[in-house]
Amino acid sequence: MKTFLAKKETVQRNWYVIDAKDQVLGRLAVKIANVLRGRNKPTYTPHVDTGDFVVVINADKIALTGKKGEQKQYMFYSGYVGGEKRLSVAQMQERQPDFVVKHAVKGMLPKNRLARKMLTKLKVYAGEEHPHEAQNPEALSV
């Protein structure tokens, strides 16, 4: 019996839309990462991008468990002396609600070139509206 390995030319890509309203961030990120990698397909091949496009709406209404809203922090460093900034998740959701979801999904993908390419298939929007209606995305329950 031969082992099937997918080729990037033969991959069929679908579009999915996920409503993040009242969803727990970590659990949602796992589902999104698996769809981006293609782990939900029988043709999954680790070294080929077999994943689908994912559109996430209502990213500003994501839920966090425990005290993560106040205690979890994102650290940014400018490269200069004293150029370190720390923002809590609550502050980050006010400034850039899409960053919180993208950062969580990025952490659950492998750290390589292929994963950076997979991350470009993730589209995150703060509200209900998104410009990808022409692709007829299917609703994906989480």
C-alpha positions in Angstrom: 0.0 0.0 0.0 1.3 3.4 -1.0 1.3 6.4 1.4 -0.6 9.4 0.0 1.2 12.7 0.1 -0.6 15.8 -1.0 0.9 18.2 -3.5 0.4 21.9 -3.3 -1.0 22.0 -6.9 -3.8 19.6 -6.1 -5.0 21.1 -2.8 -8.7 22.3 -2.7 -9.1 25.3 -0.4 -12.4 26.1 1.3 -13.4 29.3 3.1 -14.8 29.1 6.6 -16.3 31.8 8.9 -16.1 31.5 12.6 -18.1 33.7 15.1 -15.8 34.3 18.1 -18.5 35.8 20.3 -18.3 34.4 23.8 -15.7 31.7 22.7 -12.8 30.9 25.0 -9.6 32.3 23.3 -7.3 29.2 23.6 -9.9 26.7 22.6 -10.9 28.8 19.6 -7.2 29.2 18.6 -6.7 25.4 18.6 -9.6 24.9 16.2 -8.5 27.7 13.9 -4.8 26.5 13.8 -6.0 23.0 12.9 -8.1 24.3 10.0 -5.3 26.5 8.8 -2.9 23.5 8.8 -5.4 21.2 7.2 -5.5 18.7 10.1 -9.3 18.4 9.6 -8.8 16.8 6.2 -8.0 13.2 5.3 -5.3 14.6 2.9 -3.3 16.2 5.6 0.4 16.2 4.9 2.8 17.9 7.4 5.2 19.4 4.8 2.4 20.8 2.5 0.0 23.6 3.2 -3.3 21.7 2.8 -5.3 24.1 5.0 -8.3 26.3 4.3 -9.0 30.0 4.7 -10.6 31.1 8.0 -12.5 34.4 8.6 -13.0 35.2 12.2 -15.7 37.8 13.1 -16.5 39.4 16.5 -12.9 39.2 17.7 -13.6 42.0 20.1 -16.1 39.8 22.0 -13.8 37.0 22.8 -13.9 35.4 26.3 -11.0 34.7 28.6 -11.1 32.4 31.6 -9.9 33.4 35.1 -8.1 36.7 35.5 -6.3 36.7 32.2 -8.0 39.9 31.1 -6.0 41.9 33.7 -3.0 39.6 34.4 -1.9 38.4 31.0 0.4 40.8 29.3 1.9 41.3 25.8 5.4 42.7 25.8 6.8 44.9 23.0 10.4 46.1 22.7 11.5 48.9 20.4 15.2 48.0 20.6 16.2 51.1 22.5 17.1 51.5 26.2 13.9 51.8 28.2 11.8 51.0 25.1 9.9 48.1 26.6 6.1 48.3 26.7 3.6 46.0 28.3 -0.1 45.9 27.6 -2.7 43.8 29.2 -5.2 41.7 27.1 -8.0 44.2 28.0 -5.9 47.1 26.7 -5.0 45.2 23.6 -8.6 44.3 22.8 -9.4 48.0 22.9 -6.6 49.0 20.6 -6.3 46.0 18.2 -9.0 43.3 18.8 -7.7 41.2 15.9 -4.1 41.0 17.4 -5.2 38.9 20.4 -6.7 36.2 18.1 -3.9 36.3 15.6 -1.2 36.1 18.3 -2.9 33.1 19.9 -3.2 31.2 16.6 0.4 32.1 15.6 1.6 30.5 18.9 -0.1 27.2 18.0 1.4 26.9 14.6 4.9 25.5 13.9 7.7 28.0 13.9 8.8 27.8 10.2 8.3 29.3 6.8 5.3 27.1 6.0 3.5 28.3 9.2 4.1 31.9 8.2 2.5 31.2 4.9 -0.5 29.5 6.6 -1.0 32.5 8.8 -1.7 34.7 5.8 -4.9 32.6 5.3 -6.3 33.9 8.6 -8.6 37.0 8.3 -9.7 38.5 11.7 -12.3 41.2 12.0 -13.6 43.0 15.2 -17.2 43.3 14.1 -19.8 41.3 12.3 -18.9 42.6 8.8 -16.2 41.1 6.6 -15.3 41.7 2.9 -15.1 38.0 1.9 -18.8 37.3 1.1 -17.9 36.6 -2.6 -16.0 33.5 -1.5 -19.2 32.0 0.1 -17.6 31.0 3.4 -19.3 28.2 5.3 -20.1 28.7 8.9 -17.8 26.5 11.1 -19.1 25.6 14.6 -16.5 25.5 17.3 
